[in-house]
């Protein structure tokens, strides 16, 4: 760790200097990234979709995967499940609008369709009801706006490991793959809703953390966890947490206050929050 007055380029070609705002940090060169798995970021083509079919009196809806704006990430996703927050504005007129709430979507590879429903047991009085969905309903996926308006150009990242704060387990809730935190999958929570830390590796510099856990507290560490800095949400988009500087290499992201009541339905049906970097 270098003081702000000592920000000089290192002579070692295997090191690169990152000069954020308030401090400087020498990190491994992104070209010499460790052999942690990396995944392509799934496609985001819009931030809304139209319900194409319903069943069980409107408790469930269907939509073709080709017409859904977020690609499902099938890697380490054995249940072919995607969790996302959606706002069914068309349901306002029939008194069924719930605001921006978590939706569970299961992908059927045979039909190439999603079957979706509000996350059940995600909070009190948030179970599925008749006429939640009707054919032609227009649903807005507000958390994707940062990607569709060009504000957040996602960068690939490698997942190193995770830890639960105050607990010995090194896995997320329901023992899901750590990669479940990526966009297009079911999301994660800490074991028994504990606060947790994700250690990631960034091949390329980023300046912003994106998350759909808009009510949770996020801190980051660029020095291996020696110190953490709180990253508040942007005033213009609560999904964005600007860092105020660029960083690459290893980054620890601490996510706190991830209890069920403040995740807007993301956690029901074994779902959870997501992270991206831009």
C-alpha positions as CSV (number, residue, x, y, z in Angstrom):
1,X,0.0,0.0,0.0
2,X,1.4,3.4,-1.0
3,X,0.6,6.7,0.4
4,X,-0.9,9.3,-1.8
5,X,2.4,11.2,-2.0
6,X,4.2,8.1,-3.3
7,X,2.2,7.4,-6.4
8,X,4.9,6.4,-8.8
9,X,4.8,3.7,-11.5
10,X,6.6,0.6,-10.3
11,X,9.5,-0.8,-12.2
12,X,8.3,-4.3,-12.0
13,X,6.4,-5.1,-15.2
14,X,4.2,-7.6,-13.4
15,X,2.7,-4.8,-11.3
16,X,0.5,-2.0,-12.4
17,X,-0.4,1.1,-10.4
18,X,-4.0,2.1,-9.9
19,X,-4.4,5.7,-8.8
20,X,-8.0,6.1,-7.5
21,X,-9.0,9.3,-5.8
22,X,-8.1,9.3,-2.1
23,X,-5.4,6.7,-2.3
24,X,-3.2,4.6,-4.5
25,X,-2.9,0.8,-4.6
26,X,-0.4,-1.5,-6.3
27,X,-2.2,-4.5,-7.7
28,X,-1.2,-7.5,-9.9
29,X,-1.2,-6.7,-13.6
30,X,-4.6,-7.7,-15.1
31,X,-2.7,-9.6,-17.8
32,X,-1.3,-11.8,-15.2
33,X,-4.7,-12.7,-13.6
34,X,-4.8,-15.8,-11.4
35,X,-6.5,-18.9,-12.7
36,X,-9.9,-18.2,-11.2
37,X,-12.9,-19.0,-13.4
38,X,-14.3,-16.2,-15.6
39,X,-17.7,-16.1,-17.2
40,X,-19.0,-14.1,-20.1
41,X,-21.5,-11.4,-19.0
42,X,-25.0,-12.4,-20.2
43,X,-26.8,-10.2,-22.7
44,X,-29.1,-7.4,-21.6
45,X,-31.2,-6.1,-24.5
46,X,-33.8,-4.0,-22.7
47,X,-35.5,-3.4,-19.4
48,X,-39.1,-4.6,-20.0
49,X,-41.1,-7.5,-21.3
50,X,-44.7,-8.4,-22.2
51,X,-46.5,-11.4,-20.6
52,X,-47.4,-13.9,-23.3
53,X,-49.3,-16.5,-21.3
54,X,-50.7,-17.2,-17.9
55,X,-51.8,-20.2,-15.9
56,X,-53.2,-21.2,-12.5
57,X,-55.7,-18.2,-12.5
58,X,-52.9,-15.7,-13.3
59,X,-50.5,-16.7,-10.5
60,X,-47.9,-17.6,-13.1
61,X,-46.9,-16.1,-16.4
62,X,-44.9,-17.3,-19.4
63,X,-42.7,-15.5,-21.8
64,X,-40.5,-16.7,-24.6
65,X,-36.8,-16.5,-23.7
66,X,-36.3,-14.9,-27.1
67,X,-38.5,-12.0,-26.0
68,X,-37.1,-11.6,-22.5
69,X,-34.5,-8.9,-22.3
70,X,-32.1,-10.7,-19.9
71,X,-30.3,-13.8,-21.0
72,X,-30.3,-16.7,-18.5
73,X,-26.9,-17.8,-17.4
74,X,-27.0,-21.6,-17.3
75,X,-23.4,-22.2,-16.0
76,X,-23.6,-23.7,-12.5
77,X,-27.3,-23.1,-12.5
78,X,-28.8,-26.6,-12.1
79,X,-32.3,-25.4,-11.6
80,X,-32.2,-23.2,-14.7
81,X,-33.5,-20.4,-12.5
82,X,-33.3,-16.6,-12.8
83,X,-34.4,-14.1,-10.1
84,X,-35.0,-10.5,-10.9
85,X,-37.1,-7.6,-9.7
86,X,-40.0,-6.5,-11.9
87,X,-42.8,-3.9,-11.7
88,X,-46.0,-4.9,-13.4
89,X,-47.4,-1.5,-14.2
90,X,-50.3,-2.9,-16.2
91,X,-51.7,-4.4,-12.9
92,X,-52.3,-1.0,-11.4
93,X,-55.8,-0.7,-12.9
94,X,-56.9,-4.0,-11.3
95,X,-55.3,-3.3,-7.9
96,X,-52.6,-6.0,-8.3
97,X,-49.5,-3.9,-8.7
98,X,-46.8,-4.6,-6.0
99,X,-44.1,-2.2,-7.1
100,X,-40.7,-3.4,-7.9
101,X,-40.7,-6.9,-6.4
102,X,-38.7,-10.1,-6.8
103,X,-39.8,-12.6,-9.5
104,X,-38.6,-16.1,-9.9
105,X,-38.3,-17.4,-13.4
106,X,-37.6,-21.0,-14.5
107,X,-36.3,-21.7,-17.9
108,X,-37.6,-24.7,-19.9
109,X,-35.1,-25.6,-22.6
110,X,-37.7,-27.8,-24.4
111,X,-40.1,-24.9,-25.0
112,X,-37.5,-22.1,-24.8
113,X,-39.8,-20.3,-22.4
114,X,-39.7,-18.8,-18.9
115,X,-42.4,-19.5,-16.3
116,X,-42.5,-16.8,-13.8
117,X,-44.2,-15.8,-10.5
118,X,-43.7,-13.5,-7.6
119,X,-41.2,-14.9,-5.1
120,X,-43.3,-16.7,-2.5
121,X,-42.3,-16.5,1.2
122,X,-40.1,-13.5,0.4
123,X,-41.9,-11.3,2.8
124,X,-45.2,-11.2,4.7
125,X,-48.3,-10.9,2.4
126,X,-46.2,-11.3,-0.7
127,X,-47.4,-14.8,-1.8
128,X,-48.8,-15.4,-5.2
129,X,-52.5,-14.4,-5.8
130,X,-55.0,-14.8,-8.7
131,X,-54.7,-12.2,-11.5
132,X,-51.1,-11.2,-10.5
133,X,-50.5,-11.6,-14.3
134,X,-52.6,-11.2,-17.4
135,X,-51.7,-11.7,-21.0
136,X,-50.4,-8.4,-22.4
137,X,-49.1,-7.1,-19.1
138,X,-46.1,-4.8,-19.5
139,X,-43.5,-5.5,-16.9
140,X,-40.6,-3.1,-16.2
141,X,-37.3,-4.4,-14.9
142,X,-36.0,-1.2,-13.4
143,X,-32.7,-2.7,-12.1
144,X,-31.5,-3.2,-15.6
145,X,-31.9,0.5,-16.6
146,X,-28.2,1.2,-15.9
147,X,-27.2,-1.3,-18.5
148,X,-29.7,-0.3,-21.2
149,X,-29.1,3.5,-21.0
150,X,-25.3,3.0,-21.4
151,X,-24.4,4.2,-17.9
152,X,-22.9,0.9,-16.8
153,X,-20.9,-1.1,-19.3
154,X,-20.3,-4.4,-17.5
155,X,-16.8,-5.8,-17.1
156,X,-16.1,-9.5,-16.5
157,X,-14.9,-10.6,-13.1
158,X,-13.6,-13.7,-11.5
159,X,-14.9,-15.0,-8.2
160,X,-12.1,-15.9,-5.8
161,X,-14.1,-16.9,-2.7
162,X,-16.5,-15.7,-0.1
163,X,-16.9,-15.6,3.7
164,X,-19.8,-15.1,6.0
165,X,-19.1,-12.4,8.7
166,X,-19.3,-14.0,12.2
167,X,-19.8,-17.5,10.8
168,X,-17.2,-20.1,9.8
169,X,-19.1,-21.3,6.6
170,X,-17.5,-20.5,3.3
171,X,-20.7,-20.8,1.3
172,X,-23.8,-18.8,0.6
173,X,-27.3,-19.6,1.7
174,X,-28.7,-22.9,0.5
175,X,-25.1,-23.9,-0.4
176,X,-25.5,-22.5,-3.9
177,X,-22.5,-22.1,-6.3
178,X,-20.7,-18.9,-5.6
179,X,-21.3,-17.9,-9.2
180,X,-25.0,-17.6,-8.4
181,X,-24.4,-14.0,-7.6
182,X,-23.9,-13.2,-11.3
183,X,-26.7,-11.5,-13.3
184,X,-29.0,-14.0,-15.0
185,X,-28.9,-16.5,-12.1
186,X,-30.8,-16.9,-8.9
187,X,-28.7,-14.6,-6.7
188,X,-27.2,-15.2,-3.3
189,X,-27.6,-14.4,0.4
190,X,-25.3,-15.0,3.3
191,X,-25.6,-18.2,5.3
192,X,-28.6,-17.7,7.5
193,X,-28.9,-14.1,6.2
194,X,-25.5,-13.2,7.7
195,X,-23.5,-10.3,6.3
196,X,-20.9,-11.6,3.8
197,X,-17.9,-10.7,1.7
198,X,-17.2,-11.6,-1.9
199,X,-13.5,-11.6,-3.0
200,X,-13.4,-11.0,-6.7
201,X,-10.6,-10.5,-9.3
202,X,-11.0,-7.7,-11.9
203,X,-9.1,-8.2,-15.1
204,X,-9.9,-4.7,-16.2
205,X,-10.4,-1.4,-14.3
206,X,-13.9,-0.6,-13.0
207,X,-15.3,2.5,-11.3
208,X,-18.7,1.3,-10.2
209,X,-20.4,-1.6,-8.3
210,X,-23.9,-2.5,-9.5
211,X,-26.3,-4.4,-7.3
212,X,-30.1,-5.0,-7.1
213,X,-29.7,-5.1,-3.2
214,X,-30.6,-1.4,-3.3
215,X,-31.3,-1.2,0.5
216,X,-28.2,-3.0,1.7
217,X,-24.9,-1.5,2.8
218,X,-21.9,-2.1,0.7
219,X,-18.2,-1.5,1.5
220,X,-15.1,-2.3,-0.5
221,X,-11.5,-3.1,0.3
222,X,-8.6,-2.9,-2.1
223,X,-6.0,-3.9,0.5
224,X,-7.0,-7.5,1.2
225,X,-9.5,-6.6,3.9
226,X,-7.2,-4.5,6.0
227,X,-9.6,-1.5,5.7
228,X,-13.0,-1.0,4.1
229,X,-14.7,2.1,2.5
230,X,-18.4,2.5,2.4
231,X,-19.8,2.9,-1.1
232,X,-23.1,4.8,-1.1
233,X,-25.7,4.5,-3.8
234,X,-25.9,7.0,-6.6
235,X,-28.6,9.7,-6.2
236,X,-29.8,9.1,-9.8
237,X,-29.9,5.2,-9.7
238,X,-29.9,3.2,-6.5
239,X,-28.5,0.1,-8.2
240,X,-25.2,2.0,-8.8
241,X,-22.4,2.4,-6.2
242,X,-19.8,4.8,-7.7
243,X,-16.3,4.2,-6.2
244,X,-14.9,7.6,-7.1
245,X,-11.8,5.9,-8.6
246,X,-10.8,3.0,-10.8
247,X,-9.6,-0.3,-9.5
248,X,-8.5,-3.7,-10.9
249,X,-7.0,-6.8,-9.4
250,X,-8.4,-8.2,-6.2
251,X,-11.4,-6.5,-4.6
252,X,-13.3,-7.4,-1.5
253,X,-17.0,-6.4,-1.5
254,X,-18.7,-6.5,1.9
255,X,-22.5,-6.7,1.8
256,X,-24.4,-5.9,5.0
257,X,-28.0,-5.7,6.1
258,X,-29.1,-8.4,3.7
259,X,-32.1,-9.6,5.7
260,X,-35.2,-10.8,3.9
261,X,-37.3,-7.8,4.7
262,X,-35.2,-5.3,2.8
263,X,-34.4,-7.2,-0.4
264,X,-37.7,-6.4,-2.1
265,X,-38.6,-10.1,-2.7
266,X,-35.3,-11.2,-4.1
267,X,-34.7,-13.8,-1.4
268,X,-38.0,-15.9,-1.6
269,X,-37.9,-19.3,-3.3
270,X,-34.1,-19.5,-2.6
271,X,-33.2,-16.4,-4.6
272,X,-31.0,-13.5,-3.7
273,X,-29.0,-10.5,-4.7
274,X,-26.6,-10.0,-7.6
275,X,-23.4,-8.1,-8.3
276,X,-21.9,-6.6,-11.4
277,X,-19.0,-4.2,-12.1
278,X,-18.7,-1.4,-14.6
